Amino acid sequence: MDINTYKAQKAKYYKVLVGLLLLTTLTFVQPHLFLENATFAIQLMIGAVKAWLIVMYYMHLKGETLIGWTVAFAIALVVIFFATVITDVNHFQFKDSSYITEQHASAGEHVQHHEE
């Protein structure tokens, strides 16, 4: 490897490092300055971008093709799993009689249980 290639790659890593530091700063600043109602989604997107930068540049997977298909397959499985679970929870048959989905009273209130 000649010195120019080394310097170019070193500069690229510093740019990625600066990007990660800026995204980390944005992670701390965002909940206080803008889009307070969408903090979870924004933080999730920032984390995904940071993870992508780390995986592609610092783990040297930028030129790999198999890893892209593997990640896409894993994401598809997670999406299918969560869609199934969310659909199942929304159509839970024993929602009214379950201790998990039962409405809990706050301090001083009494919840009436309906017996049939």
C-alpha positions as CSV (number, residue, x, y, z in Angstrom):
1,M,0.0,0.0,0.0
2,D,1.5,3.3,-1.0
3,I,1.4,6.4,1.2
4,N,-1.3,8.2,-0.8
5,T,-3.7,5.3,-0.4
6,Y,-2.9,5.1,3.3
7,K,-3.6,8.9,3.8
8,A,-6.9,8.7,1.8
9,Q,-8.1,5.8,4.0
10,K,-7.0,7.5,7.1
11,A,-8.9,10.6,6.1
12,K,-12.0,8.5,5.4
13,Y,-11.8,7.0,8.9
14,Y,-11.5,10.4,10.5
15,K,-14.6,11.6,8.6
16,V,-16.5,8.6,9.8
17,L,-15.3,9.3,13.4
18,V,-16.4,13.0,13.1
19,G,-19.8,11.8,11.8
20,L,-20.2,9.4,14.7
21,L,-19.3,12.1,17.2
22,L,-21.8,14.5,15.6
23,L,-24.5,11.9,15.7
24,T,-23.7,11.2,19.3
25,T,-24.0,14.9,20.1
26,L,-27.3,14.9,18.2
27,T,-28.5,12.0,20.3
28,F,-28.0,14.0,23.5
29,V,-29.3,17.3,22.2
30,Q,-32.4,16.1,20.2
31,P,-34.8,15.4,23.1
32,H,-34.3,18.9,24.5
33,L,-34.3,21.0,21.3
34,F,-36.6,19.6,18.6
35,L,-39.2,16.9,17.8
36,E,-39.8,16.1,21.5
37,N,-42.9,14.0,20.5
38,A,-40.9,11.7,18.2
39,T,-37.9,11.1,20.4
40,F,-38.1,7.3,20.3
41,A,-38.2,7.2,16.5
42,I,-35.5,9.8,16.1
43,Q,-33.2,8.1,18.5
44,L,-33.8,4.8,16.8
45,M,-32.9,6.3,13.4
46,I,-29.8,7.9,14.8
47,G,-28.7,4.6,16.4
48,A,-29.3,2.8,13.2
49,V,-27.2,5.2,11.2
50,K,-24.4,5.0,13.8
51,A,-24.5,1.2,13.7
52,W,-24.4,1.2,9.9
53,L,-21.3,3.5,9.9
54,I,-19.5,1.3,12.4
55,V,-20.4,-2.0,10.6
56,M,-19.5,-0.7,7.2
57,Y,-16.3,1.2,7.9
58,Y,-14.8,0.0,11.2
59,M,-15.8,-3.7,10.7
60,H,-14.7,-3.5,7.1
61,L,-17.9,-4.9,5.6
62,K,-18.4,-2.1,3.0
63,G,-17.5,-4.3,0.1
64,E,-19.2,-7.5,1.2
65,T,-22.3,-8.6,-0.7
66,L,-23.4,-11.6,1.4
67,I,-23.7,-9.5,4.6
68,G,-26.3,-7.2,2.9
69,W,-28.5,-10.2,2.1
70,T,-28.0,-11.6,5.5
71,V,-28.9,-8.4,7.2
72,A,-32.0,-7.9,5.0
73,F,-33.2,-11.4,5.8
74,A,-32.7,-10.8,9.6
75,I,-34.6,-7.5,9.4
76,A,-37.4,-9.2,7.4
77,L,-37.7,-11.9,10.1
78,V,-37.8,-9.3,12.9
79,V,-40.5,-7.3,11.1
80,I,-42.6,-10.5,10.5
81,F,-42.2,-11.5,14.1
82,F,-43.2,-8.1,15.5
83,A,-46.1,-7.7,13.1
84,T,-47.4,-11.1,14.2
85,V,-47.0,-10.3,17.9
86,I,-48.7,-6.9,17.5
87,T,-51.6,-8.3,15.6
88,D,-52.0,-11.1,18.2
89,V,-52.0,-8.6,21.1
90,N,-54.5,-6.4,19.4
91,H,-56.9,-9.3,18.9
92,F,-56.3,-11.0,22.2
93,Q,-59.3,-13.2,22.9
94,F,-59.3,-12.9,26.7
95,K,-58.3,-9.3,26.9
96,D,-60.9,-8.4,29.6
97,S,-60.1,-11.3,32.0
98,S,-56.3,-11.3,31.6
99,Y,-54.1,-10.0,34.4
100,I,-51.6,-8.8,31.8
101,T,-54.1,-6.5,29.9
102,E,-56.3,-5.6,32.9
103,Q,-56.7,-2.0,33.8
104,H,-54.9,-1.2,37.0
105,A,-56.2,1.4,39.4
106,S,-53.9,4.2,40.6
107,A,-53.5,4.9,44.3
108,G,-56.8,5.4,46.1
109,E,-59.0,4.1,43.3
110,H,-60.9,0.8,43.2
111,V,-61.2,-1.4,40.1
112,Q,-64.4,-3.4,39.9
113,H,-64.1,-6.9,38.5
114,H,-67.0,-8.1,36.5
115,E,-67.9,-11.7,37.3
116,E,-70.1,-13.6,34.9
